[in-house]
């Protein structure tokens, strides 16, 4: 040590450390958009950010999903757009489609993608310039704005979406180890390295109804301690949705995963392209509701019995009743399916607390809020404990780890996320000398999350003795 004649201060990092709570409301969205970079993990924090993916063109799902999410409130979304306009399998070429202008306007037969070439029907060599001679929106609405266009007959050449080209393998994606290139859902694997956190709410609106895609979403959900929001296939009846939970049903609902949140039916919202109400997957709206609930109340609150903003109805009516065990809503919930509650004057609300583990699993972690809170506790403590890794094992280290955990537990108890008595313990019986000698410490994490008050019962008594109070 260097010679010093004077005073110095040595800063020690021993002792308990603050625990940073992992982000719980981050949504991971995979799908297709008419604009935006293909196969890149992009963070979106606002409706303004979402504009890079283009308009809500029918056939695509990312712009629609982002609109549904942000209508519920603030959210952070990690988006993977798998649509690649340079991939000929994903589009169909439309060549020289003829239209006759009426008052300088017409509408294309399909929704145009990429560059659109417009020529005079009688002179193919004459091409016109967008925003100089005409305007053309994402929905195919063409309007003349220059006197250059004199002929009312025009021909349009452009690309349109080929839905058949968006296969399950495209959505699931690939990882090429020798190049490190990832596509589709595999891009979510680099979220924590890229942004510092993983997606915790996984959605693939419409596509999640495909069993293979749903299965991969659940693989990722297990990996990230996330939940996967799985939509029923469009047009599914109430009875079929319930039957799809049964043995032998080769559907996305045939799962008992604690990380699967099954959603039924589709919801109705206004569509600008068709100027009518259209049906959209429930998962986009529910993802927004969960994220908004996390932000406003806390991740330990259930997303059930919450208003859904931006919708005008549902694909099909779901009978509901607060005390009706035979209603559609109750029967669906009893099968582990989350649905909607809509009775006179109530508005349309989310309805369902439990994951697909129910009714097979009846332990408290079949409640979605309990499982998600446990995930936050586990991951937050693991991340914090990295700072203790490789330090010399002594009493000070054991005390520091234990107190770090208990300080975190006390914070969550005070916030209402955990019940009183939740704690971290160091049990000597679980730490024999041979294990400590091998550099291994084991701590007991004991906690309980408040479960949702799903059922409230009033016992009613008619007390005749109360008649004696009459005068």
Phi, psi and omega per residue, in radians:
X1 nan 2.414 -3.120
X2 -1.148 2.547 3.132
X3 -1.175 2.394 3.101
X4 -2.461 2.212 2.985
X5 -1.926 1.675 -3.064
X6 2.786 -2.617 -3.063
X7 -2.200 2.412 3.070
X8 -2.373 2.837 3.069
X9 -2.119 2.258 3.076
X10 -1.904 2.119 -3.110
X11 -1.521 2.177 3.133
X12 -1.865 2.416 3.125
X13 -1.767 0.220 3.135
X14 -1.215 2.739 3.086
X15 1.827 3.134 -3.107
X16 -1.169 2.698 -3.140
X17 -2.213 2.719 3.082
X18 -1.169 2.571 3.083
X19 -1.835 2.149 3.079
X20 -1.523 2.150 -3.108
X21 -1.319 2.274 -3.140
X22 -1.142 2.674 3.118
X23 -1.240 2.190 -3.069
X24 -1.740 -0.434 -2.983
X25 -1.762 0.352 3.140
X26 -1.396 2.223 -3.095
X27 -1.710 2.353 3.023
X28 -1.868 2.009 -3.053
X29 -2.034 2.173 3.054
X30 -2.122 2.413 -3.121
X31 3.040 -2.592 -3.096
X32 -2.294 2.563 3.122
X33 -2.419 2.582 -3.127
X34 -1.216 -0.378 3.098
X35 -2.267 2.971 3.076
X36 1.829 2.707 -3.130
X37 -1.113 2.401 3.133
X38 -1.505 2.427 3.039
X39 0.899 1.003 3.031
X40 -2.447 2.526 -3.134
X41 -1.554 1.928 -3.021
X42 -2.066 2.286 -3.139
X43 -1.578 2.260 3.139
X44 -2.130 2.214 -3.112
X45 -2.074 -0.005 -3.099
X46 -2.786 2.921 3.073
X47 -1.112 -0.559 3.095
X48 -1.120 -0.737 3.086
X49 -1.078 -0.626 -3.059
X50 -1.157 -0.340 -3.078
X51 -1.053 -0.396 -3.115
X52 -1.136 -0.290 -3.141
X53 -1.644 0.064 3.028
X54 1.536 -2.981 -3.066
X55 -1.425 2.942 -3.117
X56 -1.412 1.215 -3.126
X57 -1.337 2.220 3.115
X58 -0.953 2.475 -3.102
X59 1.756 -0.461 3.064
X60 -1.701 2.904 -3.097
X61 -2.298 -0.337 -3.068
X62 -1.177 -0.878 3.121
X63 -1.034 -0.694 3.125
X64 -1.130 -0.748 -3.121
X65 -1.145 -0.756 -3.141
X66 -1.124 -0.672 3.090
X67 -1.080 -0.772 3.133
X68 -1.118 -0.714 -3.124
X69 -1.112 -0.896 -3.049
X70 -1.276 -0.312 3.023
X71 -1.164 -0.417 -3.138
X72 -1.439 -0.319 -3.120
X73 2.430 -2.891 -3.098
X74 -1.174 2.528 3.121
X75 -2.811 2.799 2.998
X76 -2.088 2.216 -3.042
X77 -2.194 2.279 2.998
X78 -1.727 2.028 -2.973
X79 -1.924 2.367 2.986
X80 -2.117 1.994 3.091
X81 -1.728 2.022 -3.094
X82 -1.641 -0.055 -3.130
X83 -1.327 2.186 -3.116
X84 -2.165 1.885 -3.059
X85 -1.187 -0.229 3.070
X86 -1.500 -0.116 3.131
X87 -1.592 1.925 -3.040
X88 -1.106 -0.342 3.120
X89 -1.254 -0.345 -3.041
X90 -1.678 -0.076 3.116
X91 -2.411 2.832 3.020
X92 -2.098 2.359 -3.131
X93 -1.420 2.257 3.030
X94 -1.866 2.112 -3.026
X95 -2.046 2.235 3.021
X96 0.897 0.847 3.071
X97 -1.275 2.134 -3.030
X98 -1.539 2.428 3.065
X99 -2.502 2.525 3.049
X100 -1.849 2.206 -3.085
X101 -1.303 2.475 3.017
X102 -2.147 1.994 -3.048
X103 0.971 0.653 3.086
X104 1.313 0.291 -3.089
X105 -2.338 2.726 2.969
X106 -2.807 2.977 3.105
X107 -2.247 2.258 3.139
X108 -1.160 2.762 -3.109
X109 -1.241 -0.439 -3.112
X110 -2.331 3.063 3.129
X111 -1.551 2.015 -2.989
X112 -1.321 2.468 3.114
X113 -2.120 2.567 3.079
X114 1.161 -2.621 -3.111
X115 -1.350 2.346 3.106
X116 -1.974 2.202 3.093
X117 -1.768 2.231 -3.096
X118 -2.153 2.216 -3.125
X119 -2.262 2.791 3.042
X120 -1.228 2.321 -3.084
X121 -1.067 -0.492 -3.106
X122 -1.694 -0.104 -3.127
X123 -2.578 1.602 -3.059
X124 -1.134 -0.282 -3.117
X125 -1.425 -0.192 -3.125
X126 -1.596 1.960 3.104
X127 -1.924 2.646 -3.090
X128 -2.028 2.775 -3.019
X129 -1.909 2.260 3.140
X130 -1.134 2.483 3.134
X131 1.146 0.064 2.985
X132 -2.004 -0.903 3.121
X133 -1.712 -0.429 -3.048
X134 -2.761 2.900 2.930
X135 -2.078 2.590 3.121
X136 -2.541 2.050 -3.110
X137 -1.590 3.113 -3.068
X138 -1.157 -0.283 -3.100
X139 -1.705 0.110 3.083
X140 1.514 0.267 3.121
X141 -1.495 1.992 -3.077
X142 -1.814 2.376 3.123
X143 -2.444 2.262 3.081
X144 -1.304 2.361 3.096
X145 -2.239 0.081 -3.112
X146 -2.399 2.576 3.117
X147 -1.236 -0.111 3.119
X148 -1.054 -0.611 -3.140
X149 -1.530 1.870 -3.084
X150 -1.868 -0.485 -3.115
X151 -1.469 2.380 3.130
X152 -1.448 -0.098 3.128
X153 -1.888 2.076 -3.107
X154 -2.226 2.776 3.076
X155 -2.134 2.418 -3.042
X156 -2.116 2.282 3.062
X157 -2.124 2.201 -3.040
X158 -2.848 3.092 3.085
X159 -1.852 2.612 3.019
X160 -2.266 2.764 -3.127
X161 -1.116 2.404 2.978
X162 -1.913 1.674 -3.078
X163 -0.984 -0.523 -3.113
X164 -1.143 -0.350 -3.139
X165 -1.382 -0.209 3.122
X166 -1.650 1.443 -3.057
X167 -1.510 2.966 3.084
X168 -1.026 -0.682 -3.122
X169 -1.155 -0.532 3.104
X170 -1.204 -0.756 3.132
X171 -1.191 -0.782 3.141
X172 -1.136 -0.738 3.070
X173 1.433 -3.111 -3.077
X174 -2.420 2.858 2.996
X175 -2.284 2.104 3.114
X176 -1.761 1.912 -2.969
X177 -1.167 -0.626 -3.072
X178 -1.303 -0.353 3.104
X179 -1.914 -0.322 -3.091
X180 1.327 0.174 -3.110
X181 -1.408 2.314 3.095
X182 -2.111 2.589 3.056
X183 -2.351 2.882 3.068
X184 0.971 -2.490 -3.092
X185 -1.073 -0.366 -3.115
X186 -1.167 -0.297 3.100
X187 -1.202 -0.396 3.106
X188 -1.110 -0.350 -3.135
X189 -1.145 -0.378 -3.105
X190 -1.773 0.163 -3.078
X191 -1.066 -0.825 -3.062
X192 -1.172 -0.666 3.092
X193 -1.181 -0.574 -3.061
X194 -1.468 -0.798 -3.015
X195 -2.034 -0.158 3.110
X196 1.646 0.067 3.122
X197 -2.764 2.779 3.097
X198 -1.709 2.756 2.961
X199 -1.206 2.365 -3.102
X200 -1.955 -0.192 3.131
X201 -2.282 1.820 -3.038
X202 -1.688 2.269 3.104
X203 -2.396 2.568 3.001
X204 -2.466 1.289 -3.012
X205 -0.882 2.333 -3.057
X206 1.330 -0.892 -3.064
X207 -1.216 -0.439 -3.113
X208 -1.192 -0.194 3.078
X209 -1.283 -0.264 3.092
X210 -1.427 2.230 -3.008
X211 -1.015 -0.717 -3.096
X212 -1.147 -0.705 3.129
X213 -1.206 -0.745 3.104
X214 -1.051 -0.695 -3.139
X215 -1.092 -0.719 3.124
X216 -1.213 -0.614 3.080
X217 -1.067 -0.662 3.126
X218 -1.255 -0.573 3.036
X219 -1.064 -0.804 3.133
X220 -1.170 -0.671 3.135
X221 -1.072 -0.727 3.069
X222 -1.090 -0.701 -3.068
X223 -1.196 -0.685 -3.060
X224 -1.727 0.045 -2.977
X225 0.952 0.921 -3.106
X226 -2.039 -3.127 2.997
X227 -2.119 2.587 3.120
X228 -1.936 2.143 3.132
X229 -1.610 1.972 -3.029
X230 -1.916 2.138 3.117
X231 -1.490 2.521 2.932
X232 -1.197 2.713 3.080
X233 -1.110 2.526 -3.125
X234 -1.071 2.401 3.110
X235 1.526 0.030 3.129
X236 -1.190 2.386 3.099
X237 -1.440 2.896 3.116
X238 -1.032 -0.828 -3.097
X239 -1.128 -0.658 3.129
X240 -1.222 -0.656 3.099
X241 -1.022 -0.734 3.129
X242 -1.230 -0.758 3.117
X243 -1.053 -0.592 -3.139
X244 -1.143 -0.179 3.053
X245 -1.448 -0.176 -2.989
X246 -1.469 3.057 3.131
X247 -1.117 2.352 3.072
X248 1.504 -0.087 3.126
X249 -1.372 1.966 -3.086
X250 -1.514 1.060 -3.112
X251 -2.260 3.016 3.126
X252 -1.208 -0.293 3.128
X253 -1.446 -0.134 -3.122
X254 -1.507 1.220 -3.137
X255 -2.574 2.653 3.069
X256 -2.041 0.395 -3.061
X257 -1.245 2.397 3.037
X258 -1.236 -0.158 -3.120
X259 -1.824 0.100 3.091
X260 -1.785 2.234 3.090
X261 -2.028 1.879 -3.006
X262 -1.535 2.254 -3.003
X263 -2.144 2.337 -3.113
X264 -2.739 2.422 -0.011
X265 -1.702 -2.773 2.972
X266 -1.300 2.817 3.133
X267 -2.034 2.640 -3.135
X268 -1.692 2.396 3.050
X269 -2.544 2.802 -3.110
X270 -1.293 2.370 -3.129
X271 -1.956 2.068 -3.109
X272 -1.114 -0.669 -3.053
X273 -1.092 -0.769 -3.096
X274 -1.739 -0.098 -3.102
X275 0.922 0.798 3.140
X276 -2.702 2.930 3.073
X277 -1.388 2.304 -3.127
X278 -2.220 2.824 -3.136
X279 -1.612 2.367 -3.116
X280 -2.278 2.654 3.129
X281 -1.038 2.467 -3.134
X282 -1.133 -0.537 -2.962
X283 -1.050 -0.626 -3.134
X284 -1.084 -0.783 -3.119
X285 -1.211 -0.746 -3.125
X286 -1.136 -0.664 3.090
X287 -1.023 -0.742 3.097
X288 -1.140 -0.688 3.115
X289 -1.109 -0.766 -3.134
X290 -1.104 -0.815 -3.135
X291 -1.097 -0.739 3.136
X292 -1.154 -0.663 3.103
X293 -1.136 -0.752 3.084
X294 -1.005 -0.793 -3.075
X295 -1.206 -0.703 -3.033
X296 -1.500 -0.647 -3.008
X297 -2.071 -0.732 -3.095
X298 2.342 2.643 -3.099
X299 -1.178 -0.241 3.127
X300 -1.487 -0.038 3.055
X301 -1.531 2.461 3.088
X302 -1.266 2.504 3.063
X303 -1.412 0.024 -3.137
X304 -1.348 2.684 3.098
X305 1.107 0.703 3.103
X306 -2.044 2.537 3.078
X307 -1.154 2.589 3.100
X308 -1.960 1.999 -3.099
X309 -1.452 2.569 2.992
X310 1.538 0.095 3.132
X311 -1.959 2.723 -3.114
X312 -2.056 -0.029 -3.132
X313 2.977 -2.880 -3.130
X314 -2.293 2.770 3.137
X315 -0.955 -0.742 3.112
X316 -2.571 2.633 -3.124
X317 -1.207 2.365 3.084
X318 -1.988 1.991 -3.130
X319 -1.130 2.413 -3.048
X320 -2.398 2.630 3.073
X321 -2.941 2.335 -3.069
X322 -1.050 -0.538 -3.098
X323 -2.157 0.358 -3.070
X324 -1.808 1.764 -3.111
X325 -1.224 -0.318 -3.114
X326 -1.645 -0.011 -3.127
X327 -1.158 2.754 3.102
X328 -0.989 -0.795 -3.094
X329 -1.031 -0.760 -3.124
X330 -1.217 -0.702 3.137
X331 -1.137 -0.675 3.097
X332 -1.166 -0.806 3.095
X333 -1.034 -0.680 -3.127
X334 -1.120 -0.375 3.115
X335 -1.701 0.160 3.127
X336 1.414 0.390 -3.130
X337 -1.946 2.238 3.076
X338 -1.506 2.374 -3.071
X339 -2.344 -2.605 3.106
X340 -2.146 2.730 3.052
X341 -2.052 2.186 -3.094
X342 -2.610 1.782 3.074
X343 -2.173 -3.141 -3.032
X344 -1.004 2.087 3.063
X345 1.366 0.055 -3.072
X346 -1.594 -0.380 -2.947
X347 1.306 3.045 -3.123
X348 -1.624 2.121 -3.083
X349 -2.147 2.671 2.980
X350 -1.137 2.595 -3.060
X351 -2.625 1.771 3.104
X352 2.649 2.202 -3.074
X353 -1.776 -0.272 -2.846
X354 -1.938 2.657 3.089
X355 -1.423 -3.141 3.119
X356 -1.205 -0.137 3.078
X357 -1.147 -0.467 3.137
X358 -1.453 2.470 0.154
X359 -1.635 0.066 -3.129
X360 -1.116 -0.774 3.130
X361 -1.751 2.210 -3.117
X362 -1.999 0.071 3.063
X363 -1.196 2.767 -3.037
X364 -0.985 -0.425 -3.103
X365 -1.318 0.062 2.958
X366 -1.356 -0.254 2.986
X367 -1.297 2.264 -3.089
X368 -1.006 -0.748 -3.096
X369 -1.120 -0.634 3.131
X370 -1.193 -0.803 3.136
X371 -1.076 -0.764 -3.114
X372 -1.172 -0.646 3.101
X373 -1.174 -0.732 3.085
X374 -1.043 -0.699 3.111
X375 -1.060 -0.766 3.140
X376 -1.107 -0.784 3.139
X377 -1.053 -0.871 -3.087
X378 -1.073 -0.886 -3.055
X379 -1.204 -0.661 3.136
X380 -1.093 -0.773 3.131
X381 -1.181 -0.674 3.112
X382 -1.087 -0.810 -3.137
X383 -1.077 -0.744 -3.133
X384 -1.139 -0.625 -3.052
X385 -1.307 -0.181 3.061
X386 -1.014 -0.529 -3.115
X387 -1.208 -0.338 3.125
X388 -1.613 -0.274 -3.070
X389 -1.080 2.354 3.080
X390 1.361 0.083 3.022
X391 -1.400 2.710 3.139
X392 -1.048 2.340 3.108
X393 -1.365 2.032 3.037
X394 -2.640 -3.120 -3.089
X395 -1.089 -0.612 -3.140
X396 -1.104 -0.679 3.135
X397 -1.180 -0.781 3.124
X398 -1.056 -0.777 3.130
X399 -1.105 -0.695 -3.106
X400 -1.157 -0.756 3.127
X401 -1.137 -0.805 -3.124
X402 -1.072 -0.792 -3.100
X403 -1.246 -0.559 3.042
X404 -1.051 -0.812 3.110
X405 -1.113 -0.772 -3.091
X406 -1.235 -0.572 3.049
X407 -1.108 -0.718 3.078
X408 -1.115 -0.762 3.112
X409 -1.035 -0.758 -3.127
X410 -1.111 -0.662 3.109
X411 -1.093 -0.787 -3.126
X412 -1.209 -0.595 3.061
X413 -1.104 -0.786 -3.131
X414 -1.103 -0.585 3.140
X415 -1.385 -0.296 -3.119
X416 1.692 0.077 -3.128
X417 -1.350 -0.502 3.129
X418 -2.250 2.766 3.124
X419 -1.533 2.695 3.121
X420 -0.984 2.397 -3.108
X421 1.829 -0.236 3.070
X422 -1.115 2.412 -2.971
X423 -2.867 2.939 2.999
X424 -2.048 2.276 -3.097
X425 -2.203 2.628 2.974
X426 -1.925 1.906 -3.080
X427 -1.767 2.037 -3.103
X428 -1.021 -0.570 -3.124
X429 -1.108 -0.484 3.126
X430 -1.577 0.041 -3.091
X431 -2.291 1.147 3.115
X432 -1.098 2.789 -3.073
X433 -0.968 -0.658 -3.085
X434 -1.150 -0.582 3.117
X435 -1.265 -0.744 3.104
X436 -1.113 -0.679 3.115
X437 -1.100 -0.475 3.109
X438 -1.503 0.068 3.110
X439 1.436 0.405 -3.041
X440 -2.023 2.124 3.043
X441 -1.986 2.452 3.124
X442 -2.156 2.253 3.093
X443 -2.069 2.534 3.081
X444 -1.610 2.202 3.089
X445 -1.847 1.903 -3.069
X446 -2.001 2.059 -3.128
X447 -2.727 2.864 3.059
X448 -2.500 2.343 3.120
X449 -1.664 2.413 3.059
X450 -1.117 2.182 -3.124
X451 -1.421 2.701 3.117
X452 -1.137 2.475 3.066
X453 -1.357 1.317 -2.983
X454 -1.292 -0.558 -3.076
X455 -2.293 2.183 3.125
X456 -2.089 2.189 -3.090
X457 -2.070 2.336 2.998
X458 -1.889 2.194 3.014
X459 -1.595 2.096 -3.021
X460 -1.770 2.324 3.115
X461 -2.247 2.339 2.987
X462 -1.694 1.961 -3.038
X463 -1.789 1.813 -3.090
X464 -1.142 -0.442 -3.098
X465 -1.165 -0.317 3.106
X466 -1.148 -0.306 3.096
X467 -1.147 -0.389 -3.115
X468 -1.196 -0.236 3.131
X469 -1.360 -0.206 3.141
X470 -1.220 2.448 -3.129
X471 -2.106 nan nan
